[in-house]
Amino acid sequence: MSQRTVLEGAAPWPIQVSAMVPHAPSAFPSEGAQHLFYEVHLTNFSGSPIPLRRLDVINGDAPAAAPLASFSAEALAALTRTVGHEDRAALMPIPAGGTQIVFVEVKIREGQAVPRHLVHRISIGDGTIVMAAIPVRRAVKLLGRPVAGGDWIAADGPGSDPDNHHRRGLFISNGSLTDSRRLAIDWKVIRNGQSYSGDAHAAASYFAYGRPLLAVGDAKVVRAEDGHPDNPAGHGADFHPAEPITIDNVGGNLIVLDLGDGQYAHYFHLKTGSFRVRVGDHVRKGQVIGAIGASGDAREPHVHLEVTDARETLAGEGLPYVIDHYSVMDPKTGVRSPRSGQLPLDGMIIDFGT
């Protein structure tokens, strides 16, 4: 959605930067706060670079109150990507004709109302842009666990680390820029800090390999694509996929469930021949639908799970949801703390129970 911008101050001409939030955020609860993950796109239509100095997120229902979140130039350096440039430690100006994307995370502490609208005040160049209010979506789906048992790590789960490849997973499909992976999680099993025991290149050495996958809700199977081989495990230069990675097989063997209300659960990297369902089947929450493998763009066995608003791979917007029950495990003590109706954050160790 595009936003009208208003210039504050006495500059003779408006700042020639288009500011927009393409996808309105939805709030989800986790660890004592409501979380909002979304992006602000800034495009410089002038012929000179323009520095981004600050971004304030304001409660649109109470604009005179203190900002919900404020990001200085130093903080923005870790949250901003300049399209066509490598990310840098220091925030570079928005290039002439260029675009910067700010990956925003707002935390609203427990007990504080989630606003119906957000307003963004952006200090840029020698002036300030105040964006028109954007809505905050209110409802998220309550889903079940995707796997069973303990020692699961929410790898590259919801978070703002610059190295989180899901959070910055922007992709263009048929001319549309989306981030289906915005809140995706790679579920792996970790024991004593390792995801495997034995031969690091053998898929069967990984604790997650072959573990059953469960339907996260009552749903209809709308995609089920099998037949891709498992990769030998390897990261970086040591990754040698069993077949060339293309848009058609990036998810490997996959299952997509229609959860209703225009939302779809995508399971990627399943084990060949493990499918228990086919297209058109209706499944119940908790039903086994397949098993974890290492097919597609998988460096090691795991399941990539995301919920989006499209059934096609990498074509929709990533949506939040909450899981009915799980426990957070302290990796040092092994103590489990129960949670209900929340979504795990990046790096948490989770016990889903038996």
C-alpha positions in Angstrom: 0.0 0.0 0.0 1.3 3.5 -0.8 1.3 6.2 1.7 0.9 10.0 1.2 3.8 11.8 2.8 3.8 15.2 4.5 6.9 17.4 4.9 7.5 19.1 8.2 9.6 22.2 8.4 10.2 25.1 6.1 12.1 23.5 3.2 11.0 25.1 -0.1 10.4 21.7 -1.8 9.3 18.4 -0.5 12.0 15.7 0.0 12.0 13.6 -3.1 11.7 10.3 -1.3 8.8 7.9 -1.7 8.0 6.2 1.6 5.7 3.1 1.7 4.9 0.0 3.8 3.9 -2.6 1.1 2.4 -5.1 3.6 0.6 -4.0 6.8 1.8 -5.9 9.9 0.0 -8.2 12.2 0.8 -8.4 15.9 1.7 -11.7 17.5 2.5 -12.5 21.2 5.8 -13.9 22.4 7.9 -13.6 25.5 6.0 -10.9 27.3 5.3 -8.6 24.3 3.3 -8.2 21.1 5.7 -8.2 18.1 5.2 -6.4 14.7 7.6 -7.3 11.8 7.3 -5.4 8.6 9.3 -3.3 6.1 9.5 0.4 5.2 10.6 1.1 1.6 12.3 4.4 0.8 13.1 5.3 -2.8 15.1 8.4 -3.7 13.7 10.2 -6.8 16.3 12.9 -6.7 19.7 13.1 -8.4 21.7 13.2 -5.2 22.2 10.8 -2.3 20.0 11.6 0.8 21.0 10.4 4.3 18.5 8.5 6.5 18.9 9.9 10.0 16.1 8.5 12.2 12.9 6.6 12.2 10.2 6.9 14.8 7.2 4.5 15.0 4.2 6.3 16.5 0.9 5.1 17.8 -1.5 6.4 15.2 -4.3 6.3 17.8 -2.4 8.5 20.3 0.1 10.5 18.2 1.1 12.8 21.1 2.4 9.9 23.1 6.0 8.8 23.2 7.0 6.8 20.1 6.4 3.0 20.3 10.0 2.6 18.9 12.8 4.9 17.8 15.7 4.0 15.6 18.8 6.2 15.3 21.1 6.1 12.3 23.4 3.8 14.2 20.5 1.4 14.9 19.2 1.6 11.4 22.6 0.5 10.0 21.8 -3.1 11.2 18.2 -3.0 10.0 18.6 -1.4 6.6 19.4 -2.9 3.2 20.3 -0.8 0.2 18.9 -2.5 -2.9 21.8 -3.4 -5.3 24.5 -3.0 -2.6 26.0 -5.2 0.0 24.9 -4.5 3.5 27.4 -2.4 5.4 28.3 -1.8 9.0 27.5 2.0 8.7 24.3 3.3 7.2 24.9 4.6 3.7 22.8 7.4 2.2 19.9 6.4 0.0 21.6 6.6 -3.5 20.2 8.8 -6.2 17.5 6.7 -7.9 18.0 4.0 -5.3 15.9 2.2 -2.7 16.6 1.3 0.9 14.4 -1.2 2.9 14.2 -0.9 6.6 13.3 -4.2 8.3 11.3 -2.9 11.3 10.5 -4.8 14.5 8.3 -3.1 17.1 7.7 -4.7 20.5 4.7 -3.6 22.5 5.1 -4.7 26.1 2.5 -6.9 27.8 -0.4 -5.0 29.1 -0.1 -2.2 26.6 -2.8 -2.0 23.9 -1.8 -2.8 20.4 -2.6 0.3 18.3 -5.0 0.1 15.4 -2.7 2.2 13.2 1.0 3.1 13.0 2.5 6.4 11.8 6.1 6.7 10.8 8.2 9.9 11.2 11.4 9.7 9.2 14.2 12.2 9.6 15.8 12.2 6.2 18.2 14.7 4.6 17.5 18.1 6.1 13.8 17.5 6.8 11.2 15.1 8.1 8.6 12.9 6.4 5.5 11.9 8.2 3.9 9.0 6.5 0.1 8.5 6.5 -1.2 6.0 9.0 -1.1 2.3 8.1 -3.5 -0.3 9.7 -2.4 -3.0 12.1 -4.0 -6.3 11.4 -5.7 -7.8 14.5 -6.2 -11.6 14.2 -3.6 -14.4 13.8 -4.4 -18.1 13.5 -4.0 -20.5 16.4 -2.2 -23.5 15.0 -0.8 -26.8 16.4 2.8 -28.0 16.6 4.6 -29.0 13.4 6.7 -31.7 15.0 6.8 -33.6 18.3 9.4 -34.0 21.0 12.1 -31.8 22.4 15.5 -30.2 21.4 14.0 -28.3 18.5 15.7 -25.0 17.6 13.8 -22.3 15.9 16.6 -21.5 13.5 16.4 -18.2 11.7 13.0 -17.7 13.3 11.3 -14.3 13.9 14.1 -11.9 14.7 16.0 -8.9 13.4 19.6 -10.2 13.1 21.1 -9.0 9.9 22.2 -12.6 9.1 18.7 -13.9 9.4 18.1 -15.1 5.8 14.3 -15.5 6.4 13.8 -12.0 7.7 15.5 -10.5 4.7 14.0 -13.0 2.3 12.7 -10.5 -0.3 11.9 -12.1 -3.6 10.4 -10.9 -6.9 7.8 -13.2 -8.6 6.0 -12.1 -11.7 7.0 -8.5 -11.0 5.8 -8.5 -7.4 8.2 -8.0 -4.5 7.2 -10.1 -1.5 8.7 -11.6 1.7 7.1 -15.0 2.2 9.9 -16.0 4.6 9.4 -12.9 6.9 8.4 -15.1 9.9 9.6 -18.6 8.6 11.3 -21.0 10.9 13.8 -23.8 10.1 13.1 -26.5 12.6 16.2 -28.6 13.5 17.1 -30.9 16.4 20.0 -29.7 18.5 21.8 -31.9 21.1 24.8 -30.7 23.0 25.1 -27.8 20.6 25.2 -30.1 17.5 22.6 -31.0 14.9 24.2 -34.4 14.1 26.4 -37.2 15.3 28.8 -39.1 13.1 29.4 -38.3 9.4 28.7 -34.6 8.9 27.9 -35.1 5.2 25.4 -38.0 5.7 21.8 -36.9 5.9 21.0 -39.8 8.2 23.5 -38.5 10.8 21.3 -35.5 11.6 18.9 -35.8 14.5 16.0 -34.3 12.6 16.3 -36.6 9.6 13.2 -38.7 9.1 11.3 -37.2 12.0 7.5 -37.1 11.4 5.9 -33.8 10.3 2.4 -32.9 11.7 -0.4 -30.9 10.2 -0.6 -27.6 12.0 -4.3 -27.4 11.6 -7.4 -28.9 10.0 -6.7 -28.2 6.4 -6.9 -29.3 2.8 -3.7 -30.4 0.9 -3.4 -28.1 -2.1 0.2 -29.0 -3.1 2.2 -32.2 -2.6 5.4 -32.4 -4.7 7.7 -35.5 -4.2 10.6 -37.0 -6.0 13.6 -34.7 -5.3 16.6 -36.4 -3.8 18.2 -35.6 -0.4 21.3 -33.5 -0.5 24.6 -34.5 1.2 24.9 -32.1 4.1 27.2 -29.2 3.7 27.3 -25.4 4.3 28.9 -22.6 2.4 31.4 -23.9 -0.2 30.8 -27.4 1.1 27.2 -27.4 -0.1 26.9 -29.6 -3.2 23.2 -30.1 -4.0 22.0 -33.4 -5.4 20.4 -31.4 -8.3 20.8 -27.8 -9.5 18.6 -25.5 -7.4 15.9 -23.6 -9.4 12.7 -21.9 -8.5 10.9 -25.1 -9.3 12.7 -27.2 -6.7 14.0 -24.7 -4.2 11.6 -26.1 -1.6 12.5 -29.6 -2.5 9.8 -32.1 -1.7 7.0 -30.0 -0.3 3.5 -30.0 1.1 1.2 -26.9 1.2 -1.9 -26.9 3.4 -4.9 -24.6 2.9 -5.7 -23.3 6.4 -8.6 -21.2 5.2 -9.1 -17.5 5.2 -6.5 -17.2 2.4 -3.6 -18.6 4.5 -1.4 -21.5 3.6 1.2 -23.5 5.5 4.3 -24.4 3.5 6.5 -27.4 4.5 9.8 -27.6 2.5 12.7 -30.1 2.3 10.7 -33.3 3.0 12.2 -36.8 2.6 11.5 -38.5 -0.7 8.8 -41.1 -0.5 7.7 -40.1 3.0 4.4 -38.5 2.1 1.3 -39.7 3.9 -1.1 -37.4 2.0 -1.9 -36.3 -1.5 -3.5 -33.3 -3.2 -7.2 -33.0 -2.3 -6.9 -34.8 1.1 -8.4 -33.2 4.2 -6.1 -33.5 7.2 -6.7 -33.0 10.9 -4.5 -31.1 13.3 -1.7 -33.3 14.5 -2.0 -35.8 11.7 1.4 -37.1 10.3 1.8 -35.8 6.7 5.4 -36.7 5.9 8.9 -36.7 7.2 11.9 -34.4 7.4 14.5 -34.7 4.7 17.2 -32.6 3.0 15.8 -32.0 -0.5 15.8 -28.7 -2.4 17.8 -25.8 -1.0 18.6 -27.6 2.2 22.1 -27.5 3.6 21.2 -30.1 6.2 18.0 -32.0 7.2 15.3 -29.7 8.6 11.8 -28.6 7.8 11.3 -25.0 6.6 7.8 -23.9 7.8 6.1 -20.7 6.8 2.6 -19.4 6.6 1.8 -17.1 3.7 -1.2 -15.7 1.8 -0.3 -17.6 -1.4 -0.1 -21.3 -2.3 2.8 -20.8 -4.7 6.4 -21.0 -3.5 8.0 -17.6 -2.5 5.1 -15.7 -4.0 3.1 -14.6 -0.9 3.6 -12.5 2.1 4.8 -14.2 5.3 2.1 -14.1 8.0 2.4 -14.6 11.8 0.5 -17.2 13.7 0.6 -18.7 17.2 1.1 -22.3 18.4 -1.3 -23.6 21.0 1.2 -25.3 23.4 5.0 -25.7 23.7 7.7 -25.2 26.2 10.9 -23.1 26.0 14.0 -25.0 27.1 16.9 -23.4 28.9 19.9 -24.8 27.0 22.1 -24.6 30.1 19.8 -26.1 32.7 17.3 -28.0 30.6 14.4 -26.3 32.5 11.2 -26.1 30.5 8.9 -23.1 30.7 5.4 -23.6 29.2 3.9 -21.3 26.7 0.5 -21.2 25.1 -0.8 -19.1 22.2 2.6 -17.7 21.3 5.2 -18.0 18.5 8.8 -18.9 19.2 11.5 -16.4 18.4 14.8 -16.9 16.6 17.1 -19.4 18.3 14.8 -20.6 21.0 15.0 -24.3 22.0 11.5 -25.8 22.0 9.9 -28.9 23.5 6.7 -29.7 21.7 5.9 -32.7 23.9 5.2 -36.3 23.0 
